Structures are given as C-alpha cells and as structure tokens.
Amino acid sequence: MRRLILVIALVALSGCATLAPERERPDMPVPEAWNAPAQTGPLAGVDELGWRDVFPDPALQKLISTALQQNRSLRQAVLAMDKARAQFGIARADRIPNVDASGQNSNQRLPADLRGGIEGIDRQWNVGLGISSFELDFFGRVKSLEDSALESYLATEEARRAAHISLVSQVARGYLTLAGDREHLSLARETLESRQATLDLTMAQLAHGMSTELARHQAEEVVAVAQAEVARLTAQVAMDENALAVLVGVPGPELGLPAQAIDDVKLRTSVKPGLPSELLTRRPDILEAEHRLWAAGAEIGAARAAFFPRIGLTTTAGLASLELTDLFDSAQRVWTFVPSITLPIFDAGRNKARLEAAKAEQQIKIAQYEETIQNAFREVSDALAKNQGYEGQVRAQARRSASAEKSRLLVDQRFSAGLESAFAVHDAERTLFTARQNLLDARLAQKLAMVELFTALGGGWQENGLHASIQ
C-alpha cells in the first residue's frame, strides 16, 4: 500500500509546471480605431450579430441555412476540428499512467542435468496489473506537448468558425450577384425590345422612302449588340446559379430561387463610426493565429525539457504460482518496482538545434499573428471606405440614369418629328443603357460592400446574435 501511495504521489507531482515561456500577446500593430467618417446609423456589437440579424431576407436565410448543413468545405473544417480534438485526447492521455492487466502461463520441459537430476516439466501461472514505462513529467515535457495539442485543437475550432463566416458571406455574395445579373439580363432584354422596335420603324420608313440604308444598318448593328448582351447575361445567370448550387450543396433545380431585384434583398446597412480596432481580436482567423502562437510557445517548453533527465517508471503487482489452484492464495503475491532515469550527455547538438528551431517557429508565429491583424485592419478599412464611397456613387448614378432617360424620350420625340437622325436615337439608347447598367452595378457594389464589412469584422458565426433587436 505504501508503494502504491508513493506511485500516486509521484504521478501527481509530475507535470505541475512547464519550461514554456510566459504567454505574452504582441501589441496590436495597427491604430486604435478606424478613421472612418460617420455612416448611416449606429450598429452596436457588430461582431456579436448573428447572420439572421444581418440578412433578414427569407430566401437568403433559407440558402444560408442549407449551406451550413450541406456545404462540403465547411464539413471538412468540422472534421479537421474533430481530428485535432482526438489528437489532443492522445496527448492528454500521455500524462496518465496506462494500467494493463495481464495473465500468463508458461510451460517448460527440462532434462535431468538442468533440473537437479530429475527431468520434468515446469509450469508457472501469473496474473497482475502493471504500469509500463510511464514518464514522470517533473520538467513538464509531456505537459508542454499536451498544451501544444490543445492549442492546435483550439486553432482548428477557430478555423471552423472562420469557414462558417466565410461560407455565410459567400452565399450572400452569390445571391446578390445572381440578383444583379438577373436584373442586368432584364434590362438587356428590355433594351433589345426597344432597339428592335426602332429597327422595325426604320424598316417601315425605308420601305416608304423615308429612311436610308445607312440608318437600317445602324439599327441592325445596335440590335445585334443587344442580342449579344442578352446571350452573354443569360449564360452568366446560369453560371451564377451553378456557383450558388455548389456553395449551398444541393442541385440547382432544388434551390427555388425567387426572381428578386437588388433593392429587394434586404440587408442590415447601419454602421457605427469610430469602431475600436480591438474588435479584430475577436475575428476567428486572428484567434486561430493566436492559438498557433501559444502552441509554438509550448513546443519551446518541450524542447527545453529535453535537456533535463527523463525519469521513467515501470511497476507491476500480482500473483504467481506453480499451480493454478494456488494462484489466488494471498501468499502468492509478487511485485516489481523499476524506476529509471535517462540523462542526455552527448547528442551532437540535437537538443540545442530543436530548441533553436522551436524559438524560430515562435517568432514566425508572432510575425504571422501581426500580419493577420494588419490584413484584417486593412479589410475593415477598405470595407468602411467602400460603404461611404458607394453611397455617393448610387445617388450620382441615379441622377445620371434619370437624365439619360429624359434625354432618350426627347430624342425619340424629335426623331418622330424628323428633327433628329436615327444615329442620335441609337446614341441616346446606348447612353441610357450604360447609365442604367452603371446604376445597377453601384447598387450591387453597395450591398456587397456591406457583406464585406460584416465579414471583415468577424460577425455572424452564430445564427442569432445578442443584439437582434437593435435597428
């Protein structure tokens, strides 16, 4: 019993501390806040919003929900997390002795000269419990490896969250892009009908000698351009649907996508100015880099511990007897207690090289951590700038489109009165078509910039957030 207590005490004392460096988060290599101008309104806790709060559109919510269940890339991220969790379980188990039960029967026939003058068969029966080659972790080598495995697991969990946010963003972008291309296609078809009507009128005038062959060729040319644009956009819409089907993880015909215009897809569009850059520390990719940094520090602890003695323990306790009938008698107890120690004397610099490699890896992780923060800060800054810029672009393009439409009507009236040429009509049509296209592009870009900001701030990995009621 005293020996058992001794073993338990040694196990408890081992691994109480490590030689890993103290965890110290590097300073944020970015300004304290974004110098962004005031936006359209307040948005509290943007990083705590759920994706249903940011994307209230029912059709889009259904697509995102399906994608989170069916997307293969997200499934891979979840499985990678499960694998890392299992590997952490293996590392954690190394800190606990493995107790094995064993039973053995040996039979051996020996000649008389090897058996005291009487030949015969020797038999022996053994049963017992044993701890085999358990390392007493006085210098924290095994604990450091466990800490490294834990941080690697936590990093994969953050990678899964990052994949979740990225998928939500990609589905939203794909849905908005599809809505935009559908609206472009509708505009192209409307323009084709208008140009076809102009061509029909030109042909009728030519038949009565009121027009020229040049006007006919010009009208046919603009009709052909519109037909080509309709064909291109038809193919583009089909490709958008295919891309969305891959993201959602179901066949295209099962998507059931409504024919919505860009403005019909509602998004939460308010942004609070002066957001603190501390928000970045909640982004999953930054948290992943941080866990990788802590794992590198734990590897330094394991490398340092390799310079110290490694103490092992093998012990067994059980019963042994020459006869099976006497095996479980209390007098047949046997035990072994075999401690061992290994002290590195000469390894040709291997341990030192491993420590230097571990320290260099930690510096690499620090640089990666800082770079991740810098990139995240830039992404948020770009998204804030885009949101401000696109707001003005949409207003300007709306004015341009309205003016182009009025010009087109005036040119039509003058053409009908014989005061303008067919070329002026075609030019007005081209100007109006371009203006309406640019307006659609600006509206789409404005919505996509809001999705980009939402993603850059690391929000939306949960379904419903803490601030769902804030408008």
Secondary structure as UniProt FT lines:
FT   HELIX           2..13
FT   TURN            14..15
FT   TURN            44..45
FT   HELIX           46..48
FT   HELIX           51..54
FT   HELIX           58..70
FT   HELIX           72..93
FT   TURN            94..95
FT   STRAND          99..110
FT   HELIX           112..114
FT   TURN            115..117
FT   STRAND          120..136
FT   TURN            138..139
FT   HELIX           141..207
FT   TURN            208..209
FT   HELIX           213..248
FT   HELIX           252..254
FT   HELIX           262..264
FT   HELIX           277..282
FT   HELIX           284..305
FT   TURN            306..307
FT   STRAND          310..321
FT   HELIX           324..326
FT   TURN            327..328
FT   HELIX           330..332
FT   STRAND          333..342
FT   TURN            348..349
FT   HELIX           350..416
FT   TURN            417..418
FT   HELIX           422..456
FT   TURN            457..458
FT   TURN            466..469
//
